């Protein structure tokens, strides 16, 4: 049976578990969701690939990293600046006072303004920011944690022998940089789900290798890069990743109202199964 490596996003730290146990737990959960995705795509006649979970969350929760933020006010100044970049990508309102820029507004006021324009509750935006930005910043701001996360993903790919990598959310950033940093991994197909790779300021401008002329470099050896974004995913911004990277196929659909941006949602979607199946034929 073919095998695929799946790279998780934020909020997957399994306190008290070894990296191996955490990876096994995630793989078991994802297998159930991917089976549902194959059913949704009416591909029950095909074998669902075996999953190896690339677990790196423990590398972002070391003695140097900050504890989990309880609320928006607990974010560091750097994390709050990253939140402002994210809110800008969501769409800043036009009703700012004359001479006032969005970057000069208090974060809570900015949240309220974006909430009114987007129709998303300010509390929801705050929860997303608190869940997402600390781990993103923990990864991007520390060369040591960055390298350790990449090593964990590279080792999962090497040990599994997989030629297909599926990466969600922050995991798409870690996997993208891993495919650049390590030679000879043999990955041929890269499927990104709910990816923030193109998010200016908070992610895109901090990538390694650095983008040039507004365009990110495609990982070497890749034959296929498929990006999938839920139309309601507030983290997958800008949604058309192909405008900033050499993505071969970009797919966008409406998946869920309440469970947006979760990896379970993406794996249970037939669109993901349909993208994955051609690269996992035995």
VEXDREN-2710 file (C-alpha; in Angstrom, 1 decimal):
% VEXDREN-2710
k/r/px/py/pz
1/UNK/0.0/0.0/0.0
2/UNK/1.2/3.5/-0.8
3/UNK/2.2/5.9/2.0
4/UNK/1.7/9.6/2.5
5/UNK/3.3/12.0/5.0
6/UNK/0.9/14.5/6.6
7/UNK/2.3/17.6/8.3
8/UNK/0.1/19.0/11.0
9/UNK/-0.7/22.7/11.7
10/UNK/-1.0/24.6/15.0
11/UNK/-2.5/23.4/18.3
12/UNK/-1.3/19.8/17.9
13/UNK/1.1/19.6/20.9
14/UNK/0.6/16.4/22.8
15/UNK/1.9/17.2/26.3
16/UNK/3.2/14.1/28.1
17/UNK/3.5/12.0/25.0
18/UNK/6.7/11.0/23.2
19/UNK/7.0/12.3/19.6
20/UNK/6.5/8.7/18.3
21/UNK/3.3/8.3/20.4
22/UNK/2.0/11.7/19.4
23/UNK/2.6/10.9/15.7
24/UNK/0.8/7.5/16.0
25/UNK/-2.2/9.2/17.6
26/UNK/-2.5/11.8/14.9
27/UNK/-2.1/9.3/12.1
28/UNK/-4.9/7.1/13.5
29/UNK/-7.2/10.2/13.7
30/UNK/-6.3/11.4/10.2
31/UNK/-6.8/7.9/8.7
32/UNK/-10.5/8.0/9.8
33/UNK/-11.0/11.4/8.3
34/UNK/-9.3/10.5/5.0
35/UNK/-11.5/7.4/4.7
36/UNK/-14.5/9.7/5.0
37/UNK/-12.9/11.9/2.3
38/UNK/-12.5/9.0/-0.1
39/UNK/-16.1/8.1/0.5
40/UNK/-17.1/11.8/-0.1
41/UNK/-15.3/11.6/-3.4
42/UNK/-16.9/8.3/-4.3
43/UNK/-13.5/6.6/-4.4
44/UNK/-14.3/3.7/-2.0
45/UNK/-12.9/1.3/-4.6
46/UNK/-9.4/2.7/-4.0
47/UNK/-7.2/1.9/-1.2
48/UNK/-6.6/4.7/1.2
49/UNK/-2.9/5.3/1.6
50/UNK/-1.2/4.6/4.9
51/UNK/-0.4/7.8/6.8
52/UNK/2.8/8.8/8.5
53/UNK/2.4/11.9/10.7
54/UNK/5.2/14.3/10.7
55/UNK/5.1/15.6/14.3
56/UNK/7.0/18.7/15.1
57/UNK/4.9/20.5/17.7
58/UNK/7.2/19.5/20.5
59/UNK/10.0/21.5/18.9
60/UNK/8.0/24.7/19.3
61/UNK/7.3/24.1/23.0
62/UNK/10.8/24.2/24.5
63/UNK/12.1/26.1/27.5
64/UNK/12.7/29.2/25.4
65/UNK/9.2/29.4/23.9
66/UNK/6.5/31.4/25.6
67/UNK/3.5/29.7/27.2
68/UNK/0.2/29.6/25.4
69/UNK/-1.5/33.0/25.3
70/UNK/-4.8/33.2/27.2
71/UNK/-6.1/36.2/25.2
72/UNK/-5.2/38.8/22.6
73/UNK/-3.6/41.0/25.2
74/UNK/-1.2/38.3/26.1
75/UNK/0.4/38.2/22.6
76/UNK/3.9/39.7/22.4
77/UNK/4.4/42.9/20.4
78/UNK/5.9/40.9/17.5
79/UNK/2.9/38.6/17.5
80/UNK/0.5/41.5/17.6
81/UNK/2.2/43.0/14.6
82/UNK/1.7/39.7/12.8
83/UNK/-1.9/39.7/13.7
84/UNK/-2.3/43.2/12.2
85/UNK/-0.8/41.9/8.9
86/UNK/-3.3/39.0/9.0
87/UNK/-6.2/41.4/9.6
88/UNK/-5.0/43.6/6.8
89/UNK/-5.1/40.5/4.5
90/UNK/-8.7/39.9/5.7
91/UNK/-9.6/43.4/4.4
92/UNK/-9.2/46.6/6.4
93/UNK/-12.3/48.9/6.4
94/UNK/-12.2/52.2/4.6
95/UNK/-13.8/54.3/7.3
96/UNK/-10.6/55.2/9.1
97/UNK/-10.2/58.8/10.2
98/UNK/-8.3/61.1/7.9
99/UNK/-4.6/60.7/8.4
100/UNK/-5.0/57.5/10.4
101/UNK/-3.4/54.3/9.2
102/UNK/-4.5/50.8/10.2
103/UNK/-1.0/50.1/11.6
104/UNK/-1.5/52.9/14.1
105/UNK/-4.7/51.6/15.6
106/UNK/-4.8/49.6/18.9
107/UNK/-5.2/45.9/18.1
108/UNK/-8.6/45.5/19.7
109/UNK/-10.0/48.5/17.8
110/UNK/-8.6/47.0/14.6
111/UNK/-10.3/43.7/15.4
112/UNK/-13.6/45.5/15.9
113/UNK/-13.3/47.3/12.6
114/UNK/-12.4/44.2/10.6
115/UNK/-15.2/42.3/12.4
116/UNK/-17.8/44.8/11.2
117/UNK/-16.6/44.7/7.7
118/UNK/-16.1/40.9/7.4
119/UNK/-19.2/39.9/9.4
120/UNK/-17.1/37.7/11.6
121/UNK/-17.4/38.3/15.3
122/UNK/-14.4/40.1/16.9
123/UNK/-14.3/37.3/19.5
124/UNK/-13.8/34.7/16.7
125/UNK/-11.1/36.7/15.1
126/UNK/-9.3/37.1/18.5
127/UNK/-9.5/33.3/19.1
128/UNK/-8.0/32.6/15.7
129/UNK/-5.2/35.1/16.3
130/UNK/-4.4/33.6/19.8
131/UNK/-4.5/30.0/18.4
132/UNK/-2.5/30.7/15.3
133/UNK/0.1/33.4/15.7
134/UNK/2.1/32.3/18.8
135/UNK/3.1/29.0/17.1
136/UNK/3.8/30.7/13.7
137/UNK/6.0/33.2/15.4
138/UNK/7.7/30.5/17.6
139/UNK/8.6/28.7/14.4
140/UNK/9.7/31.7/12.2
141/UNK/11.5/33.7/14.9
142/UNK/13.9/31.0/16.2
143/UNK/16.5/29.5/13.9
144/UNK/16.9/26.6/16.3
145/UNK/13.3/25.7/16.6
146/UNK/12.9/26.2/12.8
147/UNK/15.7/23.8/12.0
148/UNK/14.4/21.2/14.6
149/UNK/10.9/21.3/13.1
150/UNK/12.3/20.8/9.6
151/UNK/14.5/17.9/10.8
152/UNK/11.4/16.2/12.2
153/UNK/9.5/16.6/9.0
154/UNK/12.5/15.5/6.9
155/UNK/13.0/12.4/9.1
156/UNK/9.4/11.4/8.7
157/UNK/9.7/11.6/4.9
158/UNK/12.9/9.6/4.9
159/UNK/11.7/6.9/7.2
160/UNK/8.4/6.4/5.4
161/UNK/9.8/6.6/1.9
162/UNK/6.7/8.5/0.9
163/UNK/6.7/10.4/-2.3
164/UNK/3.6/12.5/-1.4
165/UNK/3.4/15.2/1.3
166/UNK/0.2/16.7/2.6
167/UNK/0.6/19.8/4.8
168/UNK/-1.9/21.9/6.6
169/UNK/-1.8/25.4/7.9
170/UNK/1.6/26.2/9.6
171/UNK/2.6/22.7/8.5
172/UNK/2.6/23.9/4.9
173/UNK/5.2/26.5/5.9
174/UNK/7.4/24.0/7.7
175/UNK/7.0/21.4/4.9
176/UNK/7.7/24.1/2.2
177/UNK/11.0/25.1/3.9
178/UNK/11.9/21.5/4.6
179/UNK/11.6/20.6/0.9
180/UNK/14.1/23.4/0.2
181/UNK/16.4/22.7/3.0
182/UNK/17.0/19.0/2.6
183/UNK/18.2/17.4/-0.7
184/UNK/17.1/14.0/-1.9
185/UNK/13.9/13.6/-0.1
186/UNK/12.2/12.3/-3.2
187/UNK/8.9/14.1/-2.7
188/UNK/7.1/14.3/-6.0
189/UNK/3.7/15.6/-5.0
190/UNK/2.9/18.4/-2.5
191/UNK/-0.7/19.1/-1.4
192/UNK/-1.2/22.2/0.7
193/UNK/-4.4/22.6/2.7
194/UNK/-5.5/25.9/4.3
195/UNK/-2.1/27.4/3.7
196/UNK/-1.0/30.8/4.9
197/UNK/2.2/30.7/2.8
198/UNK/1.3/33.8/0.9
199/UNK/0.4/35.9/3.9
200/UNK/2.4/39.1/3.6
201/UNK/4.2/40.4/6.7
202/UNK/3.3/37.5/9.0
203/UNK/4.6/34.6/6.8
204/UNK/5.5/35.2/3.2
205/UNK/8.2/37.8/3.8
206/UNK/9.9/35.6/6.4
207/UNK/10.2/32.5/4.2
208/UNK/13.5/30.7/3.5
209/UNK/14.4/30.9/0.7
210/UNK/13.3/34.5/0.6
211/UNK/10.7/35.4/-2.1
212/UNK/11.9/37.4/-5.1
213/UNK/9.9/40.0/-6.9
214/UNK/6.8/39.0/-5.0
215/UNK/7.0/35.3/-5.9
216/UNK/8.1/32.3/-3.8
217/UNK/10.5/29.7/-5.1
218/UNK/9.1/26.3/-5.9
219/UNK/10.7/23.4/-4.0
220/UNK/13.0/21.4/-6.2
221/UNK/12.1/17.9/-7.5
222/UNK/8.4/18.6/-7.2
223/UNK/6.3/17.3/-10.1
224/UNK/3.0/18.4/-8.7
225/UNK/1.8/21.0/-6.3
226/UNK/-1.9/21.1/-5.5
227/UNK/-3.3/23.8/-3.2
228/UNK/-6.8/23.5/-1.6
229/UNK/-8.5/26.3/0.3
230/UNK/-11.9/26.4/2.0
231/UNK/-13.6/29.5/0.8
232/UNK/-14.4/30.4/4.4
233/UNK/-10.9/29.7/5.8
234/UNK/-9.8/32.9/7.5
235/UNK/-6.2/31.6/7.8
236/UNK/-5.6/30.5/4.2
237/UNK/-4.8/34.0/2.9
238/UNK/-4.4/35.0/0.2
239/UNK/-6.6/32.2/-0.9
240/UNK/-5.2/31.9/-4.4
241/UNK/-1.7/30.6/-3.5
242/UNK/-0.9/30.3/-7.2
243/UNK/-0.6/34.1/-7.5
244/UNK/2.6/33.9/-5.4
245/UNK/3.9/30.4/-6.0
246/UNK/4.2/28.0/-8.9
247/UNK/1.2/25.9/-7.9
248/UNK/0.0/23.5/-10.6
249/UNK/-3.6/23.3/-9.4
250/UNK/-5.6/25.5/-7.1
251/UNK/-8.9/24.3/-5.8
252/UNK/-11.3/26.3/-3.7
253/UNK/-14.7/25.2/-2.3
254/UNK/-17.1/25.7/0.6
255/UNK/-16.5/23.1/3.2
256/UNK/-17.9/24.1/6.6
257/UNK/-19.2/27.0/8.6
258/UNK/-18.3/26.0/12.1
259/UNK/-15.3/23.7/11.7
260/UNK/-13.3/25.9/9.3
261/UNK/-9.5/25.6/9.0
262/UNK/-9.2/22.2/10.8
263/UNK/-7.2/19.5/9.2
264/UNK/-10.0/17.0/9.9
265/UNK/-12.3/19.1/7.8
266/UNK/-9.9/19.2/4.9
267/UNK/-9.1/15.4/5.0
268/UNK/-12.8/14.5/5.1
269/UNK/-13.5/16.6/2.0
270/UNK/-13.7/14.7/-1.3
271/UNK/-11.7/17.4/-3.0
272/UNK/-8.6/16.4/-0.9
273/UNK/-9.1/12.7/-1.6
274/UNK/-9.5/13.4/-5.4
275/UNK/-6.2/15.4/-5.3
276/UNK/-4.4/12.7/-3.4
277/UNK/-5.6/9.5/-5.1
278/UNK/-3.8/9.9/-8.4
279/UNK/-0.5/10.1/-6.6
280/UNK/-1.1/7.2/-4.3
281/UNK/-1.9/4.4/-6.8
282/UNK/-0.3/1.2/-5.7
END
